[in-house]
């Protein structure tokens, strides 16, 4: 299964993605890690553009073809990026679930942006103004929406696991 997490910076994607990967044994694939590796290679500077996403799609598809589940986490701001993740999963013959992670409490979201530190060495983090200015197209298809405002990771993970199980049953997905 490919589980695609998207959402603005500091909504909780990485925290939830890591917890989900740990609890399911899935591979956690983070576009920010890929992008920073490209920068460290000397081939690009931030922002790297679509390169990090393109590498992410290829890695996800490769892991899925090996029979591994993947939690792919990125801002995923454009419909074209969301489509590309879904297409990578389908090419690999995997079930795909899309999750938009949001923080509905604007003050809490702003505090998160201001207080977080980079856990990928050298990865630049946006400030609040950059998060607010970021292009982020609305989603136009069904997805799971996970609101992390005022909630701990265990509550968010439990809600997400329940939603994924419900979606799997409704869609007739195979258990992977």
C-alpha positions as CSV (number, residue, x, y, z in Angstrom):
1,X,0.0,0.0,0.0
2,X,1.1,3.6,-0.7
3,X,-0.1,6.1,1.8
4,X,0.5,9.6,0.6
5,X,0.6,12.4,3.3
6,X,0.4,16.0,2.1
7,X,-0.2,19.3,3.8
8,X,1.5,22.6,4.6
9,X,4.7,22.8,6.5
10,X,4.4,22.2,10.3
11,X,1.0,20.5,10.2
12,X,2.4,17.3,11.6
13,X,3.1,15.3,8.5
14,X,6.6,14.0,9.6
15,X,5.5,13.2,13.1
16,X,2.4,11.3,11.9
17,X,4.3,9.7,9.0
18,X,7.0,8.4,11.2
19,X,4.5,7.0,13.7
20,X,2.5,5.4,11.0
21,X,5.6,3.8,9.4
22,X,6.7,2.5,12.7
23,X,3.3,1.0,13.6
24,X,2.8,-0.7,10.2
25,X,6.4,-1.6,9.2
26,X,6.2,0.6,6.1
27,X,9.0,2.5,4.6
28,X,8.9,6.3,5.4
29,X,9.8,8.3,2.4
30,X,10.2,12.0,3.0
31,X,10.7,14.4,0.1
32,X,12.6,16.9,2.2
33,X,15.2,14.3,2.9
34,X,15.5,13.6,-0.8
35,X,15.7,17.3,-1.7
36,X,18.5,17.9,0.9
37,X,20.4,14.9,-0.4
38,X,20.3,16.4,-3.9
39,X,21.5,19.7,-2.5
40,X,24.4,18.0,-0.6
41,X,25.4,16.3,-3.9
42,X,26.2,19.7,-5.4
43,X,23.7,19.2,-8.2
44,X,21.2,21.8,-7.1
45,X,20.4,24.5,-4.5
46,X,17.2,25.1,-2.6
47,X,14.5,25.1,-3.9
48,X,15.4,22.1,-6.0
49,X,12.1,22.1,-8.0
50,X,10.5,18.9,-9.1
51,X,13.7,16.8,-8.8
52,X,13.0,15.7,-5.2
53,X,9.5,14.7,-6.0
54,X,10.6,12.8,-9.1
55,X,13.2,10.8,-7.1
56,X,10.5,10.2,-4.4
57,X,8.0,8.8,-7.0
58,X,10.7,6.4,-8.3
59,X,11.7,5.3,-4.9
60,X,8.1,4.7,-3.8
61,X,7.4,2.7,-6.9
62,X,10.6,0.6,-6.4
63,X,9.7,-0.1,-2.8
64,X,6.1,-1.0,-3.6
65,X,7.3,-3.4,-6.4
66,X,9.4,-5.2,-3.7
67,X,6.2,-5.7,-1.7
68,X,6.9,-3.0,0.8
69,X,4.3,-0.6,2.0
70,X,5.3,3.1,1.7
71,X,4.3,6.2,3.7
72,X,5.3,9.0,1.3
73,X,5.3,12.4,3.0
74,X,5.7,15.8,1.3
75,X,3.9,19.2,1.1
76,X,2.3,17.9,-2.1
77,X,0.9,21.3,-2.9
78,X,-0.2,20.8,-6.5
79,X,-2.7,18.4,-8.1
80,X,0.0,17.3,-10.5
81,X,2.2,16.1,-7.6
82,X,-0.8,14.3,-6.0
83,X,-1.5,12.6,-9.3
84,X,2.1,11.6,-9.7
85,X,2.2,9.8,-6.3
86,X,-1.1,8.0,-7.1
87,X,0.2,7.0,-10.6
88,X,3.4,5.6,-9.1
89,X,1.4,3.5,-6.7
90,X,-0.9,2.3,-9.5
91,X,2.0,1.4,-11.8
92,X,3.4,-0.7,-9.0
93,X,0.0,-2.4,-8.5
94,X,-0.5,-1.0,-5.0
95,X,-3.5,0.3,-3.2
96,X,-3.2,4.1,-2.7
97,X,-4.6,6.2,0.1
98,X,-4.3,10.0,0.2
99,X,-4.2,11.9,3.4
100,X,-4.2,15.7,3.8
101,X,-2.8,16.7,7.2
102,X,-4.0,20.0,8.4
103,X,-3.7,22.1,11.6
104,X,-7.0,24.0,11.8
105,X,-5.9,26.2,14.7
106,X,-4.1,29.1,13.0
107,X,-2.3,30.2,16.2
108,X,-1.1,26.7,17.0
109,X,0.1,26.3,13.4
110,X,2.0,29.5,13.6
111,X,3.6,28.4,16.9
112,X,4.7,25.2,15.3
113,X,6.3,27.0,12.4
114,X,8.2,29.3,14.7
115,X,9.3,26.6,17.2
116,X,10.4,23.7,15.1
117,X,13.9,22.9,14.2
118,X,15.3,21.1,11.2
119,X,15.8,17.4,11.7
120,X,17.4,17.0,8.3
121,X,20.8,18.8,8.5
122,X,20.8,21.8,6.2
123,X,17.2,21.6,5.2
124,X,15.8,25.2,5.2
125,X,12.5,25.6,7.1
126,X,10.0,28.3,6.0
127,X,8.9,31.0,8.3
128,X,5.2,31.8,8.9
129,X,5.1,34.3,6.0
130,X,6.5,31.7,3.6
131,X,4.0,29.1,4.8
132,X,1.1,31.6,4.2
133,X,2.3,32.6,0.8
134,X,3.0,29.0,-0.4
135,X,1.0,27.9,-3.4
136,X,-1.3,25.1,-2.3
137,X,-4.1,24.0,-4.6
138,X,-7.3,22.6,-3.1
139,X,-7.8,18.9,-3.3
140,X,-10.5,17.9,-5.8
141,X,-10.9,14.2,-5.0
142,X,-11.6,12.1,-2.0
143,X,-9.0,11.9,0.7
144,X,-8.7,11.4,4.4
145,X,-8.3,14.7,6.2
146,X,-6.4,14.5,9.5
147,X,-6.6,17.6,11.7
148,X,-3.7,17.6,14.2
149,X,-4.7,20.8,16.0
150,X,-4.6,20.3,19.8
151,X,-4.0,16.6,19.5
152,X,-1.2,14.2,20.4
153,X,0.5,11.9,17.9
154,X,-1.1,8.8,19.4
155,X,-4.6,10.2,19.0
156,X,-3.8,11.3,15.4
157,X,-2.3,7.9,14.6
158,X,-5.3,6.0,16.0
159,X,-7.7,8.2,13.9
160,X,-5.6,7.7,10.8
161,X,-5.3,3.9,11.3
162,X,-9.1,3.7,11.7
163,X,-9.7,5.8,8.6
164,X,-7.3,3.7,6.5
165,X,-9.0,0.5,7.7
166,X,-12.4,1.9,6.9
167,X,-11.3,3.0,3.5
168,X,-9.7,-0.4,2.8
169,X,-12.9,-2.2,3.7
170,X,-15.1,0.2,1.6
171,X,-12.7,-0.1,-1.4
172,X,-12.2,-3.9,-1.1
173,X,-8.4,-3.4,-0.9
174,X,-6.3,-6.4,-0.2
175,X,-4.5,-6.4,3.1
176,X,-0.8,-5.8,2.5
